[in-house]
């Protein structure tokens, strides 16, 4: 059911994979191109499908390569 639901929102700005966590249980890890996409998709999931969502702040690792050594 949830794969069908998430495919409804599928676009190049949205990616997802199924995940299981000891503290949160089963769910999906989703990726967005930006915070605006995150807000739009979460609002639509809440409004159109009456879902309770756990939304956390993004955690992105950046690697910086200095040109001067």
C-alpha positions as CSV (number, residue, x, y, z in Angstrom):
1,X,0.0,0.0,0.0
2,X,2.7,2.5,1.0
3,X,4.8,1.9,-2.1
4,X,1.8,2.8,-4.2
5,X,1.2,5.8,-2.1
6,X,4.8,7.0,-2.4
7,X,4.9,6.3,-6.1
8,X,2.0,8.8,-6.3
9,X,4.5,11.4,-5.3
10,X,7.4,10.1,-7.3
11,X,9.3,12.6,-9.3
12,X,13.0,13.4,-9.9
13,X,12.8,15.6,-6.8
14,X,11.8,12.7,-4.5
15,X,13.4,9.4,-3.7
16,X,12.6,6.7,-1.0
17,X,13.7,3.4,0.3
18,X,12.2,1.1,2.9
19,X,13.9,1.1,6.3
20,X,13.5,-0.6,9.6
21,X,14.6,0.9,12.9
22,X,14.6,-0.5,16.4
23,X,13.2,2.7,17.9
24,X,10.8,3.8,15.1
25,X,9.8,0.5,13.5
26,X,9.2,0.0,9.8
27,X,9.0,2.9,7.5
28,X,10.7,4.8,4.6
29,X,13.7,7.0,4.4
30,X,12.9,9.7,1.9
31,X,15.1,12.2,0.1
32,X,14.2,15.5,-1.4
33,X,16.0,18.1,-3.5
34,X,15.3,20.8,-1.0
35,X,13.3,21.8,2.1
36,X,10.4,23.1,-0.1
37,X,9.9,19.7,-1.6
38,X,10.0,18.2,1.9
39,X,7.3,20.6,3.1
40,X,5.0,20.0,0.1
41,X,5.2,16.2,0.2
42,X,4.7,16.0,4.0
43,X,1.8,18.4,3.9
44,X,0.1,16.4,1.1
45,X,0.6,13.0,2.9
46,X,-0.9,14.4,6.0
47,X,-3.8,16.2,4.3
48,X,-4.7,13.7,1.6
49,X,-4.0,10.4,3.4
50,X,-4.4,11.4,7.0
51,X,-1.0,10.0,7.9
52,X,1.0,10.6,11.1
53,X,4.6,11.3,10.0
54,X,7.9,11.4,11.8
55,X,9.9,14.1,10.0
56,X,13.5,14.7,11.1
57,X,16.0,17.3,10.0
58,X,18.2,16.4,7.1
59,X,21.6,14.9,7.8
60,X,24.0,15.4,4.9
61,X,27.7,14.8,5.0
62,X,29.7,17.2,2.9
63,X,33.3,16.7,1.9
64,X,35.4,19.7,1.1
65,X,38.5,19.5,-1.0
66,X,40.8,22.5,-0.7
67,X,42.6,23.5,-3.8
68,X,45.6,25.0,-1.9
69,X,46.5,21.6,-0.4
